[in-house]
Amino acid sequence: MTDAENTLPVYSRDLAGIEVGETQISDVRGDEGSLSYRGHSIDALVDKPFWQVVWLVVTGAWPDPAQEAALRDFMASHSMLTPPELALLRALPRGLHPMLVLQGLVPVLPPGEAGPELAGADATTTTGLRIAAKLPSLVAAWYRLEQGLDPVPADPALAFHENFLQMFTGHAPDAEQVKVLDVAQVLQMEHSYNAGTFAGRVCASTLAPIQSSISASIGTLFGVLHGGADEAALEMARTIGGPERAAAFVADALRQKQKIMGMGHREYKVVDPRARILKPLAKRLCSSGDARQLYETLEAVEAACQTEFAQRGKQIRANVEFYKGAVFNQLGIPSRYFTAVFAMARVYGYIAHFVEFRQDSCLIRPRARYVGTAK
């Protein structure tokens, strides 16, 4: 090795273990298997009303009753798609993946002046929340259009996720379904510098607007190694066909060095705390018929993975994506739309990180180590 090579800085292709900023939004403690938002454990937050958690994540403080009511009214008033927004959707080619629809439409949504302003939020946060309010309606309307059906208009009188499920499926959900979706969306609202959030920070560092940053984050979330694992895990369970075939499937996949989607997590070395909460909900929802077989197949895959990895002296557990697909499936959401529903929750984390980063922003411009031919 030459003297010049000795002086080259250490680099990392994946930035694993490298701290690239500071945040007060969430704390992922992989060695402990814990997650908190703004200092509050996820275990406690899943029992809180959805809008309280949103306000906490986005602003850093608990809302008082007036703020919570104002946020709920603001999101309801901005959830309805305008005629120009519906025209944008109708103009898109059918078959386009819903994540590409969201990524493409977020930057071009009209700013929308109708409805009340949101007291206690700055202009950037307000713009971000307007976008967040539209995402469920966009997802539901695109699904209906793909089915050859007319979109169901938003009903501001309904609870947020009750409204989404009604717009999506065309019929009113029961209280248990709404509660489960509330919990699932709280669990995936924020997760520190994940790939999607970091992509949004890179975009924000150029002084691009929040619409561009959210769009960049959504595009990154689309990848199967990030937000798409829930869809892949459920399709895997369907392919396996039953719990009795799980062990053979896992053994064969590991022999061929294939990744089993939804098993293990880059950050959590013990248990993913979100999976610990979501798995019992999935079991309760998937109590009969095909849903039960899907759940039991997933459970058998997790057990087979633990056995196989234990023989190799390693530990592995399911992450939150693994059982989430079974939950969404029981809510009437097809696997193709799982990641879009994920984006409906993670957008609040994207907003919070954009605002936090802009308080002391700098252009993110890493170096590359040139390994080509020297002149």
Disulfide bonds with the S-S distance in Angstrom:
none
